[in-house]
Every structure is written in C-alpha cells, then in structure tokens.
Amino acid sequence: MSGCADQARPEAGDTITVFAAASLHASFTEIAEIFEARNPGVDVELSFAGSSDLAAQLIAGAPADVFAAASKANMQKVVDAGLIAGEPVVFAANVLTIITAPGNREGISSLADLTDPSLLVVTCAPQVPCGAAAQAAASQAGVTLKPVSEESSVSGVLAKVTSGQADAGLVYVTDARAAGDEVTAVAFPEAAAAVNTYPVALLGLAKENQAAHDFVDLLIGEDGQRVMAEAGFRVP
C-alpha cells in the first residue's frame, strides 16, 4: 500500500474519493481531517453507505480511489470485478451490540429477548455486513430474529432506534459508542461469533495517485490505528 518513490507528491488541488462503510463515518471523518491538515490543498471526499451498496456502485462504474469495506465478502466482489490495485489490507474489526432507547426500559439483557413479539426490532439487511453478522450471532444463540425493518446500513438501524421508531436494534459497538447518551448498549456473548473484519484497498484508477496511497498509509499507520482504536474498533 505504500507509495512508490517515483510518484509525484500530493499537490494542492488534488482530490481523493474514499468509499467507506457507514460504520466508519466518525473515524474516517477524523482521519480525513488529519490527512488534509498534513496535505494542505488536498481534499478528501468521503462517501458512506452500506458496503454492499458501495461495492455495487463501484462495479457499476462509480469513480473512487479507495474502498474500505466492513467485510471481506463485499471487498471480494470488487476484487473479482478486477477493480483493485494491489492486495486489500485488513485495518480493523468490529462486533455487534444491542442498542435500546436510553435507560433500556424494556429490560433487554440478551439476544433471545429480541424475539419478544411485542418489541419492535430492527437489523441491517442480510446482504449488508452488519446484517450478516446479526444472522450469524442469532444462529449462534439458537434464536430467530424477526425484525420489523431491515436497513441498508448500520446508520439506518441507529436512526430507527434513536428516533423512537424501534425499541431495539443491532449495531456495531463503535456506533453505539458514537451515539453516546442517545442509546443504551447491551452486550451479548454471541457477538464474538460474528466478528466483522474491515479491509481497505486502492482502486485501479488510484494506482498512480500518490495522495490515495498516502491516505491508506495514514489509515494503516500508527495515527490512523489510534483513531480506529479510540472509536472502539479492534485493530491488528
């Protein structure tokens, strides 16, 4: 992922476009700010959505320089389409937690509690990494979840719970932490069976873009990994 010696240094007016999983919003925004401060005049354009949606956009021809997915499966779709320059690198991992309205008035304490038909539960859709993780965790717990809504990204689940449209949802630990007092987080042991790993890769068009190389180097380097860890991600 490191830049080549014969590539031009980033210059004012350069722009790099980063497609990143919705769960990376807070951490990547901070990393982009660090990058822009160190590279005056170079702009980082961040596009956040569910990893499956981002992969589909890239395969359909959307221009971007860097792709950071919330699962290896969605990264592999882009690799198989021949859009990656070099090998993807895993830079973080994440696990799920249950979130409720502040105070957890329903007294939810386990994944099994989410099967109560009186509760309005939301999850990510199965094709989204957080949805696949929810299914894996439910299988591990031996329960069947029947969500009233399946969202296209983890931010959608968070929004449904914080707005009062749902009693509980499954999001990443990092999203619950970022939401602060807006939610109560309830850890559950089966989350350990559904750890999502996050790979990042340069896209083919960025092969000669030194700024894109430098952004990835920042992400996988000491400062980027510190930001990820502070957000609650597990780092390699």
WOBEL-V792882 format. One record per backbone hydrogen bond with DSSP energy under -0.5 kcal/mol. CO is the residue of the C=O (numbers start at 1). NH is the residue of the N-H. Records with the same first field share a line. If there is no record, write none. Layout:
BEGIN
CO=NH, NH
END
This chain:
BEGIN
4=7
11=14
14=43
16=18, 45
17=19, 65, 66
18=20, 47
19=68
20=49
21=24
22=25
24=28
25=29
26=30
27=31
28=32
29=33
30=34
31=35
32=36
33=37
34=38
35=39
39=42
41=13, 43
43=16, 45
44=46
45=18
47=20
49=22
50=54
51=55
52=56
53=57
54=58
55=59
56=60
57=62
58=61
65=203
66=19
67=69, 201
68=21
71=75
72=76
73=77
74=78
75=78, 79
76=80
77=81
78=83
79=82
83=204
84=86
85=202
89=200
92=198
93=234
94=196
95=173
97=171
98=186
99=169
100=184
101=104
104=107
111=114
112=115
113=116
116=119
119=121
120=167, 168
121=148, 149
122=170
123=151
125=128, 131
128=131, 132
129=133
130=134
131=135
132=136
133=137
134=138
135=139
136=140
137=141
138=142, 143
139=142
143=145
149=123, 151
151=125
153=156, 157
154=158
155=159
156=160
157=161
158=162
159=163
160=165, 166
161=164
167=101
168=122
169=99, 171
171=97
172=176
173=177
174=178
175=179
176=180
177=180
179=182
180=183
182=102
184=100
186=98
188=191
189=192
190=193
191=194
196=94
197=199
198=91, 92
199=69
200=89
201=67
202=85
203=206
204=207
206=209
208=210
209=213
210=214
211=215
212=216
213=217
214=218
215=219
216=220
217=221
218=224
221=225
222=226
223=227
224=228
225=229
226=230
227=231
228=233
229=232
234=93
END
